[in-house]
Amino acid sequence: MQKAFKNRLLVVILFLLATASCFAALPRPVGYVNDFANVIGRDHRRQMEDVAIALRDEQGVELAVVTIRTAAPLTPKDYATQLFNEWGIGGPEDSGLLILLSVDDREIQVEVGYGLEGVLPDGKVGAILDQAVVPHLAKGEYGQGLLAGAKVFKGELAGEHYELAREDDDWLMAFIIFILIAVIVTYLYRRQDPKGPGGTVHRPRPIHVPRFPHGGGGGGFGGFGGGRSGGGGAGRKF
């Protein structure tokens, strides 16, 4: 009985130690760009810092870019969530954005704070990674890929929407051409015969195109604090 209790106690202690070691492994921030894996060149680093400072000053958003060799024993997603909350990226408004590159895991994760989930939903974040970031990472262009992502996210937060490629572009273009041809043919036909069977002049009604509203909205690094991750964002292998 006593031996069984000791065995259970040992298991609990080992579990707690393992859990504590996961949290203890998280590094401290050294700036907006934290290149712990040493894969970002000086010029790309400087440009990313400029993007982060502009985001903070213009949009009130805190951006952190982090590179690590591996997230083990955690998954890159769990590592990103824990790091986001540990650093408190985003401040009291939860307006934080974390771009985490795990080099040896060949995975990138973007973690979005509660306050930005409406502007950067998971689907949009994933599409931006697919089209603007992953192609660079797959070629080993880590600094260029991270900078491209930072710039696109900054544009989205400022209301400058990134043009995402769509698989149905060809279908949509064909449909638009068909509609234009139909409108032109109808217009020419009515010019030749302006009156209908009842003798009334038929005037073409204007075509209303719906407009969709767009959302959006000095100094060095002063530290993070208070922000929380909403669990949103996206990740991609490369």
N, C-alpha and C positions, 0 to 999 in steps of 0.2 A: 504493500500500500504506500509506504513512505518512499520506496524506490520509484514507483509510478509517478508520484507527485513531483519528485525531483526531476524526472525525465520531462514531464510536462512543463515544469518551470524553466528547464534548460531550453526547450523549444521556444517558449515565449521570449526569453532573454535574447536568444539568437535572432529571432524575428525582429525584435525591437532594435537590436544593434544593426541589422541589415537595413532596416528602414531609416534609422538615423544616419547611416553612412551615405544613403542616397541623397538626403538633404544636405549633409555636410560637404558633398562633392560639388555643390553648386558654387561657381566662382562669384566674386564681387565685381560689380560694373566698374570699368575704368573710363568710360565715356559713352557717347552714343554709338560708336563703332567699337566692338570688342572682338578683336581678331585673335582669339585664343589658339586657333589652328595655324595661324601665320600663313594665310593664303591670299591676303588682299594686298595689292600694291599700294604704294604711298599715294599716288594720284587718285586712284579709286576711293581710297579711304578718305582723303580730303573732300572729295566731291560728295560722298555719303554724309559726312559730318555737316557739310553745307546744307544738304537736303534736310537733315534732322533739325538743324537750327532754324531753318525757314519754316518747317512744319510747326515747331514749337511757337515761334514768334507770330506766324500768320494764322494758324489754325488752332493753336492751343493743344496740339497733339504731340505726345512723346513717342519717338521712334527709337527702337534699339535694334541694332544689327549685331548678331553674334555668330561666330564660327567656333566649332569645337571639332575635335578629332572623332569622338564617338559619344553617344548618349548612354552607352551601357553602364549599368545594368538596366536602365530605363529604356523605353522606346523614345524616339525623337519627339513624338507628340506629348508624352507625359513629361519629358524633360522641359519642353517649351512651356507647358502650362505651369509647372512648378517654378521655373525660372522667372516667368512673367509675374507670378504672385509674390515670389520671394523678393524681387526687386521693386515691386509696386509700380510697374510701368503705367503711366497714364494719369497719375495723381488722383485727387478726390473725384474728378469727373469721369474716371475710368476711360479716358481718351488715349489709350495706349496701343502701340502696334509693335510686335516683335517679329523680326525675320531671323530665323535660326537655321544655320547650315551645319549639318553633321556630315563631315567630309567622308570618313571611313564607312559610315552607314549609307552614303550616297543618297541622302534625303534632305529635303528642305521643308521646313514647317513655318507657317505664318500664323501667329496667335493674335487675336483681335480682342480688345477690351470691350466691356459691356457698352460703353458709350459710342462705339463705332460700328456696332453690328448692323445697324440699319443702313449705313453708307457702304459698308464692305461685307455683304453677305457671303456665305461660304462659297456659293457657286461662282460669284465674280472673282473672289480671291483665287480659286482654283484655275479659272480661265486665264487670269493674268499670269499665274505661275507657268501654265502650259505654253503660253504664247510669247511671253516676254523674258522669262527667267530660265526655265529648264533647258531650252536650246543652248544657251551659253554654258550652263553647268555641265551638260553632257560632253562638252568639248574641253572641259577643264578651265573654262574662263570664269573662275569663281568671283573675282572682283567685278568684272563687267556684268555678270548676271545679277549679282546683289544690287549693284548700282542701278541697273535697268529696273529691277523690281521696286526699289525705293522711289525712283522718279515717277513710275506709273502710279504707285499708291499715293504719292503726294498730289499728283494731278487729279486722281479720283476724289480725294478729300477736298480739293479746291474747286470741284465741279467741272474740271477739264477731263471729260470722260474718254477713256481709252477705247479705241475702235477694236472690238473683239471680232475676230473672224467667225463666220457662221457656216455650218455645213450646208445650210439650205440657201446660200447666196445665189447659186445658179437658178434654183427654182423660183426664188423671189424675183430675180431680174426678168426671167421669162414671163412671169405673171404680170409684172409692171408693163412690159412691152406689149403683152396681149391687151391689157386695159387701154393703153394709149392708142393702139391700132383701132380698137372698138370705138373709142371716143371720136377719133378722126373720121372713121367711116360714117358714123352716125351724123356727125356734123356736116360732112359733104352731102350726104343723102338729103338732109333737111334743107340745105341751101338750094338744092335742085327742086324740091317739092315742099315749099314752106307751109302749105296747108294740109291738114289731115283730112280724113273722110268727112268730118263735120264742118269743114270750112274754117276751123279755128287755127290760128297760128300757134304752132308748138315751139316754145322756146326752151332750149336745153337748160336744165337746172344746174346751178354751180355745184362742183364737187368739193366737199369739205374734207380736207386732210387733217386728221387729229394731231394735236401737238402734245407731246409728253413732257411734263416738267422734269428738269434735272435737279437733283439734290446737290448739296455742297455748301459749302460754306466758305537780339544781339548778345551776342555773348556766347560763352562757352558752356561746357557741361556742368550742371549744378547738382546732378544726382536725380534719382527717381524717388518715388514714394507715394504709397496709398492706392495705386491702381490695382484692379483685379481683372483677370481674364474671364470672359463669358463662356469660354470653351469653344468659341467660334474660330473660324479661319479654315485653313486647308493645308495639306501636305502633299508632296510629290516625290517619287523616286526619280533618279536620273542616271 
